[in-house]
Amino acid sequence: MQLKTLSFSLSSPSSSSFILHSPPLSFPSISCKFRPSSFSSSRPLCVSLITISANSNDATGQQEVPTRIGFLGLGIMGSPMAQNLIKAGCNVTIWNRTKSKCDPLINLGAKYESSPMEVASSCDVTFAMLADPESAVDVACGTQGVIHGIGPGKGYVDISTVDGATSKLIGGNIKSTGALFLEAPVSGSKKPAEDGQLIFLTAGDRSLYDKVVSFLDIMGKSRFYLGDVGNGAAMKLVVNMIMGSMMATFSEGLILSEKLGLDPNVLIEVVSQGAISAPMFSTKGPSMVQALYPTAFPLKHQQKDMRLALGMAESVAQPTPIAAAANELYKVAKSRGLSDEDFSAVIEALRTKL
């Protein structure tokens, strides 16, 4: 096979402390569409697009490329991510514990296998988006898990939010089969997943990262490679710890404004125009005032991430008193039956006396 490489760069006069790039790949590109629009135009971007000619015996084209993609876990996040891959023209095979959640994607053209093992066996690279560490370990290492179907020449990309120890456990088991492993938790919730605007925090085998960047670019707007396995998990937990603490404090502000006779909607507007403006506040604030919590990121998952982040902080003897206090509010909200509501429902923990 003969490879033809077309390189171009997009740049902007504005500067950034972080340069996002797609490194030149040493293998043919996948058959999915590249979406340069998914990146911020304020960051320099260098891209190598590779086309394949089938009329040559060039040995450099004989490498196996990831043309068959597996996706495990079709919840609030996994389903739109897999759907974006399918819509981009990728050959996707799916699995989910509840088979009915697979049906909409099967109708879009996805293939279905009855276990994670069978998905991994039939695919070059398998992605997994699971709800918690226990599910992530079971899907990867259980009796019908990925490790029984994966092997040399294949890769496993775990997008789940887990602690570093769990990620290392999964990675170790995957690599014992001869396969490659990459952790790639994401920053972003339901809407960014639907829009392909997630942020990937990756760590692990660099060669697998290089191989799957085109898939990450379909599902996300940016990606960071952070080195050894565990770093991606740690970064994600720090981000979610900050987010959970911010939401708890924002909830206190909304409740306090109401008690003082102020209009909380005006508070949201004031905050949106100042130095502490955040998309999360302006997006979720109005519905919080109405006591409506359409689920984009379940409260039970936010509390899980707070718990994992606090455990991580404890392991390095780092005090996190603000996050610890916020975590208690999420626990109260869970006890009041709000686990499956959006994490902004934490405000309900403050509406009555604790």
Beta strands, then each sheet from edge to edge (+ up, - down):
strand 1: 2-10
strand 2: 45-53
strand 3: 68-72
strand 4: 91-95
strand 5: 111-112
strand 6: 125-128
strand 7: 155-158
strand 8: 180-183
strand 9: 186-187
strand 10: 198-204
strand 11: 220-225
sheet 1: 1+ 2-
sheet 2: 5+ 4+ 3+ 6+ 7+ 8+ 10- 9+
sheet 3: 5+ 4+ 3+ 6+ 7+ 8+ 10- 11-
end
